[in-house]
């Protein structure tokens, strides 16, 4: 099974809403090629991260819709903490 098939399996077997699954597919397939393989490897290693990515994406969409600059800055800080946590989480 290739990496994208593994990612599809992880997403399909998750209990994310269908809309979230579709959004994840769109996000992951639109990544630049040089970043895609690294991201796929990370998700295969830590599949639960898809829930954080899906939630983060929804928050970004809402903040952009509202054009809330303060909420955007707060989300970026949250995202930074999340990434640090992911990097150190074994």
Secondary structure, DSSP 8 states (H G I E B T S, - for coil): --HHHHHHHHHHHS---HHHHHHHHHHHHTS-HHHHHHHHHHHHHSTTHHHHHHHHHHHHHHHHHHT-HHHHHHHHHHHHHHHHHHHH--
